[in-house]
Structures are given as structure tokens and as C-alpha cells.
């Protein structure tokens, strides 16, 4: 039995570094299990899902380079602002027209930077995207279409596109046998009224996904509390529910005992 104290989960990929440093060679594991807090779910309620539970997360920086000029004489320029506006709208068609409707994907343009003055057409505009998928093949499709659309949209306005595609976290996939095991531990410990057997997938991301690529296992959620006051994580108003310390500790003890016994 191992306790893994994972650093740098948020954005820096601490799980990858641990694996590269020989985590599973130095500390062999038959399976791995993780637990995350879930605002919006009743406190102490455990949520399970086998298969893809959390999305991959990639960041894309697209730089559109045109030809700057005077805002009063746009015909002498290749306006990257107009190209960027068209590109933003075109990117929205990827999920609606290229991804299977039965699959989930997210393409969000979170930032746009370009220009400083009302009467000056800038040389370049930069878009920053976050891209999410719950399927590895869909993830590949998103990269292909974003890259293609960026180049063709830019060209149609006389501009050029540079696409910096940064692969982030993988799709988090829970294995069925280990999830069934973890789910049964929760049912026996807390009863069916406090367990969701197969919850919905989440388009947020988690670098525990990399550990699940190396070993079978299950990542589950524990409710932090529902209702109007339930503030999501990554928010200054978030407040961890201390009652979950007892819930989480009891669950881990039961899971460890059952695993070692069985």
C-alpha cells in the first residue's frame, strides 16, 4: 500500500514528473485511486464513473500576422483583427460540425490581444484557446481542424497564421474492474443513498490521468455541498467542507483494508 503525495497538479503536471522519476518502478502499484472534492454535490456523497471521466486539456496560441496600417485606409493593409474575428466564429463550427454529436468537446477562445489605438490596424493579433475532449481520437481531430481552419481563415484575409499547439493533460479514463471495486467499497461503507454509481463526465482536467495511463485505477468525487452557496473550485469564494475529512479518511481506510484482504 502506497500513499502518493503529488506535487504541482495544477498546470505543471506533477504526476508526469513523478512517473519520469521512476514512481512505479521504485514503488510498484497494482492499481491507483484518487479522490477529488466536488462542489454542487451533497456533502459526503461519492460519485463514480468508469470509462472517460475527465477531459484532456490543451492550450493553443494562434498568432495572426497581417500588414498594419492606418485605420482610415484599410485597403492598404491586411487586417489581422478582422481575420481574428472571422477565425473565432469559424472555430465554433468544429464542435457543431466536425465532432460526432454523441461525443463531447470544448473549443474556447479565452483571450484575444491585438492593437492599441482606434485608428491603427496592428501587424498581428494573438488568440489563446483552451481545448477539451473526452475521447483520444476526438482530441486528435480538434488539433487537426483548429490548425487547418486557422491557416485557411488567415489566408482568406491576406494574413498568415502561426499555431502553437501545446498538449496538456490526457483524458482521464477509469478502468472498469477497479471502479467497480471502489464503488462497492463506498456502497458497503455509506449505503446506496450516498453513492452515485455512474456520474456524468466532467470537462475539467486532472493530471492523475497520467497515472491511470500507467496503472489501472479509479478517480472519484466527494461532494462538498449543494445549494445556492456551493461555490466551485478555482474561485476565491470556495470553502472546503471540513466534514469531508472524516468521510475521505474513512473511505480510504475501508478501501485499503478491502484491497489487502481481497
Order of alpha helices (4+ residues) and beta strands (2+ residues): alpha-alpha-beta-beta-beta-beta-beta-alpha-beta-beta-beta-alpha-beta-beta-alpha-beta-alpha-beta-alpha
